[in-house]
Amino acid sequence: MTLVRETFHQQIRQNKVRSVLLMLIVVVLFAVIAWFFGFYLVADPVNAVWFVPIGGIIAAVVSIGALYGGDSMVLSISRAHEVTESEEPQLVNVVRELSLAANIPEPRAYVIEDSALNAFATGRDPEHASVAVTRGLLERLDREELQGVIGHELAHVANYDIRFSLLVGVLVGSIALLADILARMTIWGSMSRGRRGGSGGGQALIMFIGLFVAILAPLFARLVQMAVNRQREFLADATSVELTRNPYGLERALAKLATDTEKLEGANRATQHLYVVNPVKKLDKSARGVFSTHPAIVDRINRLRKLTGQPEIDESGVAEIAGLR
């Protein structure tokens, strides 16, 4: 597992750099959108420049807020509640023992009262991290399988995946919201000017560019979300095996999560990349596409099977591992 440790440290460095770059990109996007807001209000491209620093300031505030308060927002949206050892002894015990194995502070444990099978970790760093699992996961996975899932999530904590994923979830949602508002203002503004007798060619061009930016911004934000490197899932799986010394637990857990048909009510497209398996798309073939937040689960299982010299399986073999055949 020496390669895992080396890749682990590389991932930590990359995630710290990516977090800073993401916040800078968001500042630029907010500044551009602010300029178009200004142009809509004052109808003067020069005076609209005064709105740019306002956009930058708002972006900085949103970024800092996402960094220090985004985890509480995500947990609230996911309908997760914190639990103690007396309430959920097995969960807290597994989190504690694997935190010691990973040499990180023990994250707070949360439970989502949902019968679907899933879990995620969030926070700005290992000292301020939380792990949330669904009630279905606790009830339908045995201890070894639960260890595999928690080990996977603690890998995300230790290598700072949680910081980058947290920023992506909050900031991507903010960009999409602003872009939608800009698109509506651009359309209404062009219609209003048309009723007043039209506008100059320059203004029409700027309005067209504004509409283009409004359409492109959420797409760009979506691509940023997809940039939450899918390789991180393979690395987290391998790290889980290193922590638990048991690839079979995670393999069976992934198979059960893949074949689970329950819908996770608290999940949405802004937070889908946080979970151990995508709650929006699971074993769908599109999971191998460019817009997927996770690699296909069958690919993840086959990488685990390579560690023990087992033959690869196809999607039909996942149900057998999950005990459904």
PyMOL commands that set and color helices and strands:
alter all, ss='L'
color gray80, all
select helices_A, chain A and resi 2-42+47-77+89-102+126-128+135-140+143-158+161-195+201-226+231-244+247-259+272-274+285-288+297-307+315-321
alter helices_A, ss='H'
color red, helices_A
select strands_A, chain A and resi 80-82+108-112+119-123+129-134
alter strands_A, ss='S'
color yellow, strands_A
deselect
rebuild
show_as cartoon
